[in-house]
Each structure stands twice: as structure tokens, then as C-alpha cells.
Amino acid sequence: MGKGIDVPGAEVDTDPFVYGIGAQLAGGGVVTAVLPRTELKRSQVQFTTRR
């Protein structure tokens, strides 16, 4: 796997059924994910770029 970098992000932790995260990308885009709360203990989220 490639080397990761940290970027500023945001979380939405107000819904009882899902958890949302997102980050603004250096190129101006945004990446988001919405995960079911029942799967959070078994999940690790990583975003990657395509080449």
C-alpha cells in the first residue's frame, strides 16, 4: 500500500443508524462515505487516489 497523508475532514455523528465522514481534496473535490453503525467495529475506512 502507498504512503498515507492526513487531510482535514468532517464527521456526521447524529444519526442512530449511519455514520458519515468526508474530506475536501487538494484538487477541489470532496470524498464522502456513509457507513452502517452496525458495521463500525469491523470497518476501517481509507480513501485512495486513482492513477
Chimera marker file (.cmm) of the C-alpha trace (Angstrom):
<marker_set name="trace">
<marker id="1" x="0.000" y="0.000" z="0.000" r="1" g="1" b="0" radius="0.5"/>
<marker id="2" x="1.054" y="3.570" z="-0.589" r="1" g="1" b="0" radius="0.5"/>
<marker id="3" x="2.004" y="6.127" z="1.980" r="1" g="1" b="0" radius="0.5"/>
<marker id="4" x="-0.974" y="7.918" z="3.511" r="1" g="1" b="0" radius="0.5"/>
<marker id="5" x="-1.454" y="11.560" z="4.344" r="1" g="1" b="0" radius="0.5"/>
<marker id="6" x="-3.840" y="13.210" z="6.767" r="1" g="1" b="0" radius="0.5"/>
<marker id="7" x="-6.308" y="15.778" z="5.448" r="1" g="1" b="0" radius="0.5"/>
<marker id="8" x="-8.890" y="17.893" z="7.272" r="1" g="1" b="0" radius="0.5"/>
<marker id="9" x="-12.232" y="16.180" z="7.418" r="1" g="1" b="0" radius="0.5"/>
<marker id="10" x="-15.690" y="16.253" z="8.942" r="1" g="1" b="0" radius="0.5"/>
<marker id="11" x="-17.976" y="13.739" z="10.553" r="1" g="1" b="0" radius="0.5"/>
<marker id="12" x="-21.733" y="13.443" z="10.902" r="1" g="1" b="0" radius="0.5"/>
<marker id="13" x="-22.402" y="11.551" z="14.104" r="1" g="1" b="0" radius="0.5"/>
<marker id="14" x="-26.044" y="12.425" z="14.754" r="1" g="1" b="0" radius="0.5"/>
<marker id="15" x="-27.962" y="9.619" z="13.016" r="1" g="1" b="0" radius="0.5"/>
<marker id="16" x="-28.704" y="6.468" z="15.044" r="1" g="1" b="0" radius="0.5"/>
<marker id="17" x="-28.305" y="4.166" z="12.016" r="1" g="1" b="0" radius="0.5"/>
<marker id="18" x="-25.392" y="5.567" z="9.973" r="1" g="1" b="0" radius="0.5"/>
<marker id="19" x="-22.088" y="7.390" z="10.496" r="1" g="1" b="0" radius="0.5"/>
<marker id="20" x="-20.810" y="9.797" z="7.853" r="1" g="1" b="0" radius="0.5"/>
<marker id="21" x="-17.334" y="11.121" z="7.126" r="1" g="1" b="0" radius="0.5"/>
<marker id="22" x="-15.914" y="13.351" z="4.434" r="1" g="1" b="0" radius="0.5"/>
<marker id="23" x="-12.882" y="15.352" z="3.394" r="1" g="1" b="0" radius="0.5"/>
<marker id="24" x="-12.097" y="18.117" z="0.940" r="1" g="1" b="0" radius="0.5"/>
<marker id="25" x="-9.403" y="17.180" z="-1.571" r="1" g="1" b="0" radius="0.5"/>
<marker id="26" x="-6.481" y="19.367" z="-2.588" r="1" g="1" b="0" radius="0.5"/>
<marker id="27" x="-7.764" y="19.480" z="-6.181" r="1" g="1" b="0" radius="0.5"/>
<marker id="28" x="-11.101" y="20.923" z="-5.084" r="1" g="1" b="0" radius="0.5"/>
<marker id="29" x="-13.182" y="17.740" z="-4.925" r="1" g="1" b="0" radius="0.5"/>
<marker id="30" x="-14.854" y="16.105" z="-1.957" r="1" g="1" b="0" radius="0.5"/>
<marker id="31" x="-14.847" y="12.480" z="-0.860" r="1" g="1" b="0" radius="0.5"/>
<marker id="32" x="-17.512" y="11.030" z="1.454" r="1" g="1" b="0" radius="0.5"/>
<marker id="33" x="-18.572" y="7.739" z="2.992" r="1" g="1" b="0" radius="0.5"/>
<marker id="34" x="-21.680" y="6.728" z="4.911" r="1" g="1" b="0" radius="0.5"/>
<marker id="35" x="-21.373" y="3.551" z="6.977" r="1" g="1" b="0" radius="0.5"/>
<marker id="36" x="-23.972" y="1.493" z="8.829" r="1" g="1" b="0" radius="0.5"/>
<marker id="37" x="-23.370" y="1.785" z="12.575" r="1" g="1" b="0" radius="0.5"/>
<marker id="38" x="-23.729" y="-1.974" z="12.946" r="1" g="1" b="0" radius="0.5"/>
<marker id="39" x="-20.515" y="-2.410" z="10.910" r="1" g="1" b="0" radius="0.5"/>
<marker id="40" x="-18.307" y="0.276" z="12.508" r="1" g="1" b="0" radius="0.5"/>
<marker id="41" x="-16.430" y="-2.090" z="14.836" r="1" g="1" b="0" radius="0.5"/>
<marker id="42" x="-15.463" y="-4.252" z="11.846" r="1" g="1" b="0" radius="0.5"/>
<marker id="43" x="-14.646" y="-1.393" z="9.447" r="1" g="1" b="0" radius="0.5"/>
<marker id="44" x="-11.548" y="0.584" z="8.587" r="1" g="1" b="0" radius="0.5"/>
<marker id="45" x="-12.071" y="3.339" z="6.033" r="1" g="1" b="0" radius="0.5"/>
<marker id="46" x="-9.266" y="4.536" z="3.786" r="1" g="1" b="0" radius="0.5"/>
<marker id="47" x="-9.596" y="6.675" z="0.693" r="1" g="1" b="0" radius="0.5"/>
<marker id="48" x="-7.092" y="6.429" z="-2.144" r="1" g="1" b="0" radius="0.5"/>
<marker id="49" x="-6.421" y="8.203" z="-5.418" r="1" g="1" b="0" radius="0.5"/>
<marker id="50" x="-6.607" y="6.558" z="-8.827" r="1" g="1" b="0" radius="0.5"/>
<marker id="51" x="-3.736" y="6.869" z="-11.256" r="1" g="1" b="0" radius="0.5"/>
<link id1="1" id2="2" r="1" g="1" b="0" radius="0.2"/>
<link id1="2" id2="3" r="1" g="1" b="0" radius="0.2"/>
<link id1="3" id2="4" r="1" g="1" b="0" radius="0.2"/>
<link id1="4" id2="5" r="1" g="1" b="0" radius="0.2"/>
<link id1="5" id2="6" r="1" g="1" b="0" radius="0.2"/>
<link id1="6" id2="7" r="1" g="1" b="0" radius="0.2"/>
<link id1="7" id2="8" r="1" g="1" b="0" radius="0.2"/>
<link id1="8" id2="9" r="1" g="1" b="0" radius="0.2"/>
<link id1="9" id2="10" r="1" g="1" b="0" radius="0.2"/>
<link id1="10" id2="11" r="1" g="1" b="0" radius="0.2"/>
<link id1="11" id2="12" r="1" g="1" b="0" radius="0.2"/>
<link id1="12" id2="13" r="1" g="1" b="0" radius="0.2"/>
<link id1="13" id2="14" r="1" g="1" b="0" radius="0.2"/>
<link id1="14" id2="15" r="1" g="1" b="0" radius="0.2"/>
<link id1="15" id2="16" r="1" g="1" b="0" radius="0.2"/>
<link id1="16" id2="17" r="1" g="1" b="0" radius="0.2"/>
<link id1="17" id2="18" r="1" g="1" b="0" radius="0.2"/>
<link id1="18" id2="19" r="1" g="1" b="0" radius="0.2"/>
<link id1="19" id2="20" r="1" g="1" b="0" radius="0.2"/>
<link id1="20" id2="21" r="1" g="1" b="0" radius="0.2"/>
<link id1="21" id2="22" r="1" g="1" b="0" radius="0.2"/>
<link id1="22" id2="23" r="1" g="1" b="0" radius="0.2"/>
<link id1="23" id2="24" r="1" g="1" b="0" radius="0.2"/>
<link id1="24" id2="25" r="1" g="1" b="0" radius="0.2"/>
<link id1="25" id2="26" r="1" g="1" b="0" radius="0.2"/>
<link id1="26" id2="27" r="1" g="1" b="0" radius="0.2"/>
<link id1="27" id2="28" r="1" g="1" b="0" radius="0.2"/>
<link id1="28" id2="29" r="1" g="1" b="0" radius="0.2"/>
<link id1="29" id2="30" r="1" g="1" b="0" radius="0.2"/>
<link id1="30" id2="31" r="1" g="1" b="0" radius="0.2"/>
<link id1="31" id2="32" r="1" g="1" b="0" radius="0.2"/>
<link id1="32" id2="33" r="1" g="1" b="0" radius="0.2"/>
<link id1="33" id2="34" r="1" g="1" b="0" radius="0.2"/>
<link id1="34" id2="35" r="1" g="1" b="0" radius="0.2"/>
<link id1="35" id2="36" r="1" g="1" b="0" radius="0.2"/>
<link id1="36" id2="37" r="1" g="1" b="0" radius="0.2"/>
<link id1="37" id2="38" r="1" g="1" b="0" radius="0.2"/>
<link id1="38" id2="39" r="1" g="1" b="0" radius="0.2"/>
<link id1="39" id2="40" r="1" g="1" b="0" radius="0.2"/>
<link id1="40" id2="41" r="1" g="1" b="0" radius="0.2"/>
<link id1="41" id2="42" r="1" g="1" b="0" radius="0.2"/>
<link id1="42" id2="43" r="1" g="1" b="0" radius="0.2"/>
<link id1="43" id2="44" r="1" g="1" b="0" radius="0.2"/>
<link id1="44" id2="45" r="1" g="1" b="0" radius="0.2"/>
<link id1="45" id2="46" r="1" g="1" b="0" radius="0.2"/>
<link id1="46" id2="47" r="1" g="1" b="0" radius="0.2"/>
<link id1="47" id2="48" r="1" g="1" b="0" radius="0.2"/>
<link id1="48" id2="49" r="1" g="1" b="0" radius="0.2"/>
<link id1="49" id2="50" r="1" g="1" b="0" radius="0.2"/>
<link id1="50" id2="51" r="1" g="1" b="0" radius="0.2"/>
</marker_set>
